[in-house]
Structure formats: structure tokens, C-alpha cells
């Protein structure tokens, strides 16, 4: 799945990077680490429709969800932030993982 990472600066999104998940549904490493991870607001934009259309095995697949934005705040850049997305073509949930 394609995931875009945005930093929210002055209320406006600034693109940081775009990654693709591996066969296990995870990214291969941290999206931000070291000095790149600073306190502030961020958004992950998950491209779920594209993923499910490509992996459905049916050209007529029409998932309900298109993109799933997850906005979150990093309060302490020294902590670990893991933001999993549990998703089907019709619903999703997320939480701050460990």
C-alpha cells in the first residue's frame, strides 16, 4: 500500500515522503528517526482503494474507501510512535501502537 507522510506546518501540509508497504503490510523501517522526528502534527495518507483494487483479483472491485488520512501529534520526539492501520475495503481502525 502506498503511504504518504505529511508534516503540518502553520496549518498547511508539507510532504515529507512517500513509501510502499512490503508483503507483510509494513514499511521496511521508520518513516522518521533522529533529528527528522520532531514534535508537531503529522498526517499519514493511506491509499487504500488503489491497494484493494490491485490485490482483489477482480477488475471490477469497487472499495468504499479511497484514502484514509490519520492525523496525529508527536508530543515527545524521544518516544517511539507506531501508527498501525487495520483496514478492509469498507472500514478501518487505528491506534497508537507500541
Buried (B, 14 or more C-beta within 10 A) or exposed (E): BBBBBBBBEEEEBEEBEEBEBEEEEEBEEEBBEEEEBEEEBBBBBBBBBBBBBEEEEEEEEEBEBEEBEBEBEBEEBEEEBEBBBEBEBEEBEBEEEE
